[in-house]
Amino acid sequence: MAFDKDAFLTALDSMTVLELNDLVKAIEEKFGVSAASMAAPAAGGAAGGGAAAAEEKTEFNVVLTDAGAQKVGVIKAVREITGLGLKEAKDLVDGAPKNVKEGISKADAEAAVKKLVEAGAKAELK
């Protein structure tokens, strides 16, 4: 007797959530396995590879940590980076440490940090 995957999938498709839950429990008991134990190694592997997860980060924040002595130049740089008005940019610089830009690509974030540092501020990438 050959196993018919299509018939099995059709039967699964017609089942309710409660029936599917009962089926999973029956399979766990019959074969001595657990659906949760299969997910745990995958999650542990991802958590264990902290360096790999850091490399996969795609969104970065530019944080102004200190305005420095040349506040006017820093305000100009903030306005250029963010498109904020003069008052909003000044408030942001005065309120340091603050996020200048959030959720941007690494290249854009590095360029923004460089621009702020050149203006006399202290900034970092997070």
OpenMM code with the backbone's topology and positions (N, CA, C; nanometers):
from openmm import Vec3, app, unit

residues = "MET ALA PHE ASP LYS ASP ALA PHE LEU THR ALA LEU ASP SER MET THR VAL LEU GLU LEU ASN ASP LEU VAL LYS ALA ILE GLU GLU LYS PHE GLY VAL SER ALA ALA SER MET ALA ALA PRO ALA ALA GLY GLY ALA ALA GLY GLY GLY ALA ALA ALA ALA GLU GLU LYS THR GLU PHE ASN VAL VAL LEU THR ASP ALA GLY ALA GLN LYS VAL GLY VAL ILE LYS ALA VAL ARG GLU ILE THR GLY LEU GLY LEU LYS GLU ALA LYS ASP LEU VAL ASP GLY ALA PRO LYS ASN VAL LYS GLU GLY ILE SER LYS ALA ASP ALA GLU ALA ALA VAL LYS LYS LEU VAL GLU ALA GLY ALA LYS ALA GLU LEU LYS".split()
positions = [
    Vec3(0.0838, -0.1170, 0.0000),
    Vec3(0.0000, 0.0000, 0.0000),
    Vec3(0.0893, 0.1245, 0.0000),
    Vec3(0.0752, 0.2087, -0.0998),
    Vec3(0.1556, 0.3297, -0.1128),
    Vec3(0.0892, 0.4440, -0.0379),
    Vec3(0.1728, 0.5287, 0.0168),
    Vec3(0.1237, 0.6451, 0.0892),
    Vec3(0.0858, 0.7541, -0.0114),
    Vec3(-0.0343, 0.8068, 0.0016),
    Vec3(-0.0818, 0.9095, -0.0909),
    Vec3(-0.0756, 1.0456, -0.0193),
    Vec3(0.0314, 1.1209, -0.0474),
    Vec3(0.0501, 1.2504, 0.0178),
    Vec3(-0.0624, 1.3480, -0.0142),
    Vec3(-0.1068, 1.3476, -0.1381),
    Vec3(-0.2126, 1.4415, -0.1777),
    Vec3(-0.3412, 1.4165, -0.0996),
    Vec3(-0.3768, 1.2904, -0.0812),
    Vec3(-0.4969, 1.2575, -0.0052),
    Vec3(-0.4797, 1.2994, 0.1412),
    Vec3(-0.3598, 1.2770, 0.1942),
    Vec3(-0.3313, 1.3143, 0.3326),
    Vec3(-0.3419, 1.4660, 0.3504),
    Vec3(-0.2831, 1.5436, 0.2592),
    Vec3(-0.2890, 1.6890, 0.2671),
    Vec3(-0.4316, 1.7402, 0.2496),
    Vec3(-0.5068, 1.6764, 0.1646),
    Vec3(-0.6476, 1.7142, 0.1466),
    Vec3(-0.7251, 1.6898, 0.2758),
    Vec3(-0.6963, 1.5767, 0.3411),
    Vec3(-0.7625, 1.5458, 0.4683),
    Vec3(-0.7236, 1.6486, 0.5744),
    Vec3(-0.5965, 1.6871, 0.5796),
    Vec3(-0.5512, 1.7883, 0.6755),
    Vec3(-0.6191, 1.9228, 0.6489),
    Vec3(-0.6337, 1.9552, 0.5224),
    Vec3(-0.6931, 2.0827, 0.4831),
    Vec3(-0.8385, 2.0937, 0.5294),
    Vec3(-0.9057, 1.9822, 0.5396),
    Vec3(-1.0472, 1.9846, 0.5782),
    Vec3(-1.0671, 1.9765, 0.7296),
    Vec3(-0.9588, 1.9613, 0.8059),
    Vec3(-0.9704, 1.9470, 0.9512),
    Vec3(-0.9803, 2.0826, 1.0201),
    Vec3(-1.0468, 2.0827, 1.1364),
    Vec3(-1.0547, 2.2025, 1.2185),
    Vec3(-0.9262, 2.2143, 1.3002),
    Vec3(-0.9087, 2.3278, 1.3632),
    Vec3(-0.7901, 2.3497, 1.4461),
    Vec3(-0.7868, 2.2510, 1.5625),
    Vec3(-0.9011, 2.2244, 1.6217),
    Vec3(-0.9051, 2.1284, 1.7328),
    Vec3(-0.8684, 1.9881, 1.6861),
    Vec3(-0.9169, 1.9504, 1.5674),
    Vec3(-0.8834, 1.8179, 1.5133),
    Vec3(-0.7343, 1.8097, 1.4824),
    Vec3(-0.6773, 1.9160, 1.4290),
    Vec3(-0.5330, 1.9186, 1.4011),
    Vec3(-0.4540, 1.9076, 1.5308),
    Vec3(-0.4977, 1.9768, 1.6342),
    Vec3(-0.4312, 1.9692, 1.7639),
    Vec3(-0.4339, 1.8266, 1.8175),
    Vec3(-0.5483, 1.7586, 1.8071),
    Vec3(-0.5590, 1.6197, 1.8514),
    Vec3(-0.4656, 1.5297, 1.7695),
    Vec3(-0.4562, 1.5559, 1.6395),
    Vec3(-0.3681, 1.4760, 1.5532),
    Vec3(-0.2226, 1.4927, 1.5949),
    Vec3(-0.1815, 1.6161, 1.6220),
    Vec3(-0.0437, 1.6419, 1.6648),
    Vec3(-0.0150, 1.5693, 1.7952),
    Vec3(-0.1069, 1.5762, 1.8894),
    Vec3(-0.0878, 1.5073, 2.0177),
    Vec3(-0.0769, 1.3566, 1.9975),
    Vec3(-0.1594, 1.3014, 1.9089),
    Vec3(-0.1552, 1.1576, 1.8825),
    Vec3(-0.0215, 1.1185, 1.8193),
    Vec3(0.0286, 1.1984, 1.7288),
    Vec3(0.1590, 1.1703, 1.6649),
    Vec3(0.2700, 1.1789, 1.7688),
    Vec3(0.2633, 1.2785, 1.8565),
    Vec3(0.3645, 1.2924, 1.9616),
    Vec3(0.3667, 1.1686, 2.0512),
    Vec3(0.2482, 1.1197, 2.0900),
    Vec3(0.2408, 1.0022, 2.1767),
    Vec3(0.2854, 0.8758, 2.1049),
    Vec3(0.2423, 0.8583, 1.9821),
    Vec3(0.2726, 0.7372, 1.9053),
    Vec3(0.4221, 0.7216, 1.8802),
    Vec3(0.4893, 0.8326, 1.8426),
    Vec3(0.6296, 0.8241, 1.8024),
    Vec3(0.7258, 0.8779, 1.9073),
    Vec3(0.6733, 0.9235, 2.0209),
    Vec3(0.7592, 0.9706, 2.1296),
    Vec3(0.8368, 1.0970, 2.0938),
    Vec3(0.7746, 1.1845, 2.0182),
    Vec3(0.8396, 1.3097, 1.9794),
    Vec3(0.7567, 1.4262, 2.0310),
    Vec3(0.8142, 1.5447, 2.0207),
    Vec3(0.7426, 1.6643, 2.0621),
    Vec3(0.7643, 1.7731, 1.9576),
    Vec3(0.6572, 1.8372, 1.9167),
    Vec3(0.6687, 1.9445, 1.8183),
    Vec3(0.7501, 2.0592, 1.8764),
    Vec3(0.7398, 2.0845, 2.0056),
    Vec3(0.8153, 2.1920, 2.0699),
    Vec3(0.9636, 2.1620, 2.0711),
    Vec3(1.0013, 2.0373, 2.0891),
    Vec3(1.1432, 2.0041, 2.0957),
    Vec3(1.2103, 2.0201, 1.9596),
    Vec3(1.1361, 2.0156, 1.8539),
    Vec3(1.1934, 2.0356, 1.7209),
    Vec3(1.2203, 2.1839, 1.6965),
    Vec3(1.1412, 2.2708, 1.7548),
    Vec3(1.1591, 2.4147, 1.7363),
    Vec3(1.2714, 2.4682, 1.8246),
    Vec3(1.2934, 2.4089, 1.9396),
    Vec3(1.3934, 2.4590, 2.0342),
    Vec3(1.5355, 2.4584, 1.9788),
    Vec3(1.5826, 2.3501, 1.9120),
    Vec3(1.7191, 2.3547, 1.8597),
    Vec3(1.7370, 2.4648, 1.7553),
    Vec3(1.6364, 2.4906, 1.6768),
    Vec3(1.6483, 2.5957, 1.5762),
    Vec3(1.6613, 2.7312, 1.6446),
    Vec3(1.5841, 2.7542, 1.7480),
    Vec3(1.5924, 2.8810, 1.8197),
    Vec3(1.7244, 2.8921, 1.8936),
    Vec3(1.7691, 2.7827, 1.9540),
    Vec3(1.8967, 2.7824, 2.0253),
    Vec3(2.0126, 2.8068, 1.9313),
    Vec3(2.0041, 2.7516, 1.8119),
    Vec3(2.1105, 2.7727, 1.7142),
    Vec3(2.1187, 2.9169, 1.6727),
    Vec3(2.0055, 2.9826, 1.6593),
    Vec3(2.0053, 3.1237, 1.6204),
    Vec3(2.0578, 3.2098, 1.7341),
    Vec3(2.0193, 3.1763, 1.8574),
    Vec3(2.0658, 3.2550, 1.9712),
    Vec3(2.2139, 3.2307, 1.9958),
    Vec3(2.2604, 3.1095, 1.9719),
    Vec3(2.4006, 3.0767, 1.9923),
    Vec3(2.4906, 3.1470, 1.8939),
    Vec3(2.4393, 3.1788, 1.7772),
    Vec3(2.5202, 3.2464, 1.6768),
    Vec3(2.5023, 3.3965, 1.6866),
    Vec3(2.5351, 3.4551, 1.7996),
    Vec3(2.5179, 3.5973, 1.8210),
    Vec3(2.5929, 3.6816, 1.7198),
    Vec3(2.7121, 3.6381, 1.6801),
    Vec3(2.7898, 3.7132, 1.5821),
    Vec3(2.7198, 3.7132, 1.4472),
    Vec3(2.6608, 3.6001, 1.4120),
    Vec3(2.5899, 3.5922, 1.2846),
    Vec3(2.4661, 3.6803, 1.2877),
    Vec3(2.3988, 3.6860, 1.4004),
    Vec3(2.2800, 3.7700, 1.4113),
    Vec3(2.3177, 3.9173, 1.4001),
    Vec3(2.4324, 3.9555, 1.4544),
    Vec3(2.4757, 4.0943, 1.4454),
    Vec3(2.5074, 4.1316, 1.3012),
    Vec3(2.5621, 4.0387, 1.2258),
    Vec3(2.5938, 4.0659, 1.0862),
    Vec3(2.4680, 4.0806, 1.0017),
    Vec3(2.3598, 4.0167, 1.0420),
    Vec3(2.2371, 4.0198, 0.9653),
    Vec3(2.1529, 4.1431, 0.9939),
    Vec3(2.1921, 4.2253, 1.0891),
    Vec3(2.1157, 4.3441, 1.1231),
    Vec3(2.1109, 4.4366, 1.0017),
    Vec3(1.9911, 4.4825, 0.9675),
    Vec3(1.9751, 4.5638, 0.8478),
    Vec3(1.9315, 4.7064, 0.8788),
    Vec3(1.8845, 4.7317, 0.9992),
    Vec3(1.8399, 4.8649, 1.0350),
    Vec3(1.9226, 4.9171, 1.1514),
    Vec3(1.9668, 5.0410, 1.1375),
    Vec3(2.0536, 5.1002, 1.2379),
    Vec3(1.9980, 5.2348, 1.2817),
    Vec3(2.0394, 5.2774, 1.4019),
    Vec3(2.0020, 5.4075, 1.4555),
    Vec3(2.1277, 5.4916, 1.4699),
    Vec3(2.1166, 5.6197, 1.4376),
    Vec3(2.2253, 5.7139, 1.4581),
    Vec3(2.1923, 5.7912, 1.5851),
    Vec3(2.2825, 5.7831, 1.6834),
    Vec3(2.2589, 5.8459, 1.8128),
    Vec3(2.3591, 5.9589, 1.8334),
    Vec3(2.3078, 6.0778, 1.8587),
    Vec3(2.3905, 6.1925, 1.8931),
    Vec3(2.4156, 6.1847, 2.0425),
    Vec3(2.5402, 6.1592, 2.0831),
    Vec3(2.5699, 6.1433, 2.2250),
    Vec3(2.6113, 6.2733, 2.2908),
    Vec3(2.6759, 6.3640, 2.2139),
    Vec3(2.7186, 6.4929, 2.2681),
    Vec3(2.7296, 6.5930, 2.1542),
    Vec3(2.6777, 6.7128, 2.1751),
    Vec3(2.6783, 6.8145, 2.0698),
    Vec3(2.8166, 6.8739, 2.0485),
    Vec3(2.9014, 6.8720, 2.1492),
    Vec3(3.0349, 6.9288, 2.1342),
    Vec3(3.0330, 7.0806, 2.1434),
    Vec3(3.1471, 7.1424, 2.1122),
    Vec3(3.1625, 7.2874, 2.1262),
    Vec3(3.1035, 7.3635, 2.0075),
    Vec3(3.0985, 7.3022, 1.8915),
    Vec3(3.0508, 7.3689, 1.7702),
    Vec3(2.9043, 7.3345, 1.7450),
    Vec3(2.8200, 7.3823, 1.8340),
    Vec3(2.6791, 7.3465, 1.8315),
    Vec3(2.6088, 7.3891, 1.7023),
    Vec3(2.6447, 7.5070, 1.6482),
    Vec3(2.5803, 7.5569, 1.5265),
    Vec3(2.6073, 7.4621, 1.4095),
    Vec3(2.7303, 7.4170, 1.3959),
    Vec3(2.7651, 7.3224, 1.2895),
    Vec3(2.6924, 7.1903, 1.3051),
    Vec3(2.6763, 7.1466, 1.4291),
    Vec3(2.6055, 7.0215, 1.4562),
    Vec3(2.4576, 7.0365, 1.4219),
    Vec3(2.3989, 7.1510, 1.4555),
    Vec3(2.2583, 7.1759, 1.4219),
    Vec3(2.2401, 7.1724, 1.2705),
    Vec3(2.3334, 7.2333, 1.1977),
    Vec3(2.3259, 7.2310, 1.0509),
    Vec3(2.3344, 7.0879, 0.9988),
    Vec3(2.4245, 7.0084, 1.0567),
    Vec3(2.4395, 6.8689, 1.0140),
    Vec3(2.3118, 6.7897, 1.0430),
    Vec3(2.2523, 6.8119, 1.1595),
    Vec3(2.1279, 6.7424, 1.1965),
    Vec3(2.0170, 6.7800, 1.0997),
    Vec3(2.0078, 6.9078, 1.0662),
    Vec3(1.9052, 6.9526, 0.9708),
    Vec3(1.9255, 6.8858, 0.8358),
    Vec3(2.0503, 6.8757, 0.7931),
    Vec3(2.0801, 6.8140, 0.6633),
    Vec3(2.0446, 6.6654, 0.6634),
    Vec3(2.0745, 6.5989, 0.7726),
    Vec3(2.0499, 6.4541, 0.7821),
    Vec3(1.9004, 6.4233, 0.7930),
    Vec3(1.8300, 6.5033, 0.8754),
    Vec3(1.6916, 6.4700, 0.9079),
    Vec3(1.5867, 6.5474, 0.8294),
    Vec3(1.6231, 6.6652, 0.7816),
    Vec3(1.5247, 6.7492, 0.7146),
    Vec3(1.4383, 6.8264, 0.8135),
    Vec3(1.4788, 6.8292, 0.9405),
    Vec3(1.4036, 6.9014, 1.0422),
    Vec3(1.4206, 7.0518, 1.0248),
    Vec3(1.3296, 7.1264, 1.0834),
    Vec3(1.3411, 7.2710, 1.0863),
    Vec3(1.4460, 7.3128, 1.1871),
    Vec3(1.4775, 7.4417, 1.1887),
    Vec3(1.5829, 7.4937, 1.2762),
    Vec3(1.5517, 7.4684, 1.4240),
    Vec3(1.4309, 7.4985, 1.4674),
    Vec3(1.3956, 7.4809, 1.6085),
    Vec3(1.3990, 7.3331, 1.6494),
    Vec3(1.3445, 7.2463, 1.5639),
    Vec3(1.3429, 7.1029, 1.5963),
    Vec3(1.4847, 7.0469, 1.6028),
    Vec3(1.5692, 7.0877, 1.5091),
    Vec3(1.7081, 7.0409, 1.5083),
    Vec3(1.7821, 7.0913, 1.6320),
    Vec3(1.7588, 7.2169, 1.6698),
    Vec3(1.8235, 7.2734, 1.7889),
    Vec3(1.7782, 7.1984, 1.9134),
    Vec3(1.6486, 7.1699, 1.9223),
    Vec3(1.5960, 7.0955, 2.0369),
    Vec3(1.6569, 6.9561, 2.0453),
    Vec3(1.6732, 6.8927, 1.9306),
    Vec3(1.7337, 6.7596, 1.9275),
    Vec3(1.8778, 6.7653, 1.9756),
    Vec3(1.9541, 6.8636, 1.9269),
    Vec3(2.0946, 6.8775, 1.9664),
    Vec3(2.1045, 6.9119, 2.1139),
    Vec3(2.0195, 7.0003, 2.1635),
    Vec3(2.0216, 7.0382, 2.3052),
    Vec3(1.9830, 6.9213, 2.3955),
    Vec3(1.9020, 6.8294, 2.3433),
    Vec3(1.8545, 6.7160, 2.4224),
    Vec3(1.9431, 6.5930, 2.4147),
    Vec3(2.0645, 6.6067, 2.3598),
    Vec3(2.1541, 6.4909, 2.3448),
    Vec3(2.1768, 6.4254, 2.4800),
    Vec3(2.1859, 6.2957, 2.4905),
    Vec3(2.1875, 6.1964, 2.3819),
    Vec3(2.0466, 6.1658, 2.3300),
    Vec3(2.0341, 6.1660, 2.1994),
    Vec3(1.9071, 6.1379, 2.1316),
    Vec3(1.9333, 6.0682, 1.9995),
    Vec3(1.8315, 5.9941, 1.9543),
    Vec3(1.8382, 5.9341, 1.8212),
    Vec3(1.8160, 6.0438, 1.7176),
    Vec3(1.9076, 6.0508, 1.6218),
    Vec3(1.8940, 6.1478, 1.5139),
    Vec3(1.8132, 6.0858, 1.4015),
    Vec3(1.8453, 5.9618, 1.3697),
    Vec3(1.7779, 5.8906, 1.2605),
    Vec3(1.7628, 5.7460, 1.3052),
    Vec3(1.6469, 5.6855, 1.2759),
    Vec3(1.6207, 5.5478, 1.3193),
    Vec3(1.5827, 5.4602, 1.2015),
    Vec3(1.6239, 5.3341, 1.2083),
    Vec3(1.5822, 5.2342, 1.1107),
    Vec3(1.6336, 5.2592, 0.9700),
    Vec3(1.7591, 5.3018, 0.9578),
    Vec3(1.8145, 5.3278, 0.8252),
    Vec3(1.9219, 5.2254, 0.7934),
    Vec3(1.9611, 5.2198, 0.6676),
    Vec3(2.0614, 5.1220, 0.6262),
    Vec3(2.1966, 5.1552, 0.6878),
    Vec3(2.2853, 5.0570, 0.6893),
    Vec3(2.4163, 5.0744, 0.7506),
    Vec3(2.4963, 5.1833, 0.6801),
    Vec3(2.4927, 5.1859, 0.5481),
    Vec3(2.5688, 5.2854, 0.4726),
    Vec3(2.5192, 5.4263, 0.5037),
    Vec3(2.3872, 5.4446, 0.5059),
    Vec3(2.3304, 5.5755, 0.5379),
    Vec3(2.3630, 5.6157, 0.6817),
    Vec3(2.3560, 5.5195, 0.7729),
    Vec3(2.3849, 5.5479, 0.9135),
    Vec3(2.5305, 5.5870, 0.9323),
    Vec3(2.6220, 5.5158, 0.8670),
    Vec3(2.7641, 5.5488, 0.8775),
    Vec3(2.7924, 5.6874, 0.8204),
    Vec3(2.7273, 5.7216, 0.7094),
    Vec3(2.7449, 5.8536, 0.6493),
    Vec3(2.6937, 5.9627, 0.7436),
    Vec3(2.5809, 5.9381, 0.8096),
    Vec3(2.5249, 6.0355, 0.9028),
    Vec3(2.6166, 6.0546, 1.0233),
    Vec3(2.6697, 5.9443, 1.0765),
    Vec3(2.7622, 5.9531, 1.1906),
    Vec3(2.8861, 6.0325, 1.1497),
    Vec3(2.9381, 6.0041, 1.0319),
    Vec3(3.0570, 6.0747, 0.9832),
    Vec3(3.0296, 6.2247, 0.9718),
    Vec3(2.9139, 6.2605, 0.9195),
    Vec3(2.8775, 6.4012, 0.9030),
    Vec3(2.8674, 6.4709, 1.0391),
    Vec3(2.8089, 6.4037, 1.1371),
    Vec3(2.7965, 6.4620, 1.2703),
    Vec3(2.9332, 6.4787, 1.3370),
    Vec3(3.0190, 6.3793, 1.3214),
    Vec3(3.1528, 6.3859, 1.3810),
    Vec3(3.2335, 6.4981, 1.3159),
    Vec3(3.2223, 6.5122, 1.1852),
    Vec3(3.2933, 6.6194, 1.1153),
    Vec3(3.2447, 6.7569, 1.1599),
    Vec3(3.1176, 6.7651, 1.2009),
    Vec3(3.0622, 6.8917, 1.2487),
    Vec3(3.1036, 6.9225, 1.3932),
    Vec3(3.1659, 6.8272, 1.4598),
    Vec3(3.2138, 6.8503, 1.5962),
    Vec3(3.1364, 6.7773, 1.7034),
    Vec3(3.0414, 6.6954, 1.6655),
    Vec3(2.9602, 6.6235, 1.7639),
    Vec3(3.0205, 6.4860, 1.7920),
    Vec3(2.9702, 6.4240, 1.8959),
    Vec3(3.0016, 6.2842, 1.9222),
    Vec3(2.8767, 6.2048, 1.8883),
    Vec3(2.8907, 6.1061, 1.7999),
    Vec3(2.7756, 6.0262, 1.7568),
    Vec3(2.8179, 5.8818, 1.7468),
    Vec3(2.7198, 5.7934, 1.7526),
    Vec3(2.7488, 5.6507, 1.7397),
    Vec3(2.6373, 5.5799, 1.6643),
    Vec3(2.6721, 5.4617, 1.6175),
    Vec3(2.5822, 5.3770, 1.5405),
    Vec3(2.5317, 5.2670, 1.6325),
    Vec3(2.4024, 5.2491, 1.6379),
    Vec3(2.3459, 5.1407, 1.7206),
    Vec3(2.2546, 5.0571, 1.6379),
] * unit.nanometer
topology = app.Topology()
chain = topology.addChain("A")
for resn in residues:
    res = topology.addResidue(resn, chain)
    for name in ("N", "CA", "C"):
        topology.addAtom(name, app.Element.getBySymbol(name[0]), res)
